[in-house]
């Protein structure tokens, strides 16, 4: 069982400058205890003989081969654009330089 207490949660909240109500402290105490207990269970079986993994099954290349194909004509690509200059999309400046 974990040693997470309401006082520890309140202390951590004050260190992080997070205002919590008593109800939130009680809820977080239970949630954090469950998290710590779960991590402890994993640590029981995680020995040096068990390699660390990020996924339970091996993942094989999620990318397809890059093969050239048919592309949209410029007119069709620009057909749904809110604004364009005939050959390129026209968008509002995001850095505020042209506003």
C-alpha angles and dihedrals in degrees: 000000000000127000097228110140132181088247091055091049091049090049093050090047091053091049089052090044091238117147111221131180121227089255091053091048091052092047093047091047090060094042094048091047090054091049093049091047091051092050090049090054091052091049090055091065098031101095129159088261091061110076117227114250136182094207132033094231128037113264119220122208109306092196126086124222114277105246124171114241144165114307132201118267113249093250092054093046091052095042095095097036116118090220135009140153097229097271105034140036114258116215136175115265110258098199096060094241097120101036 
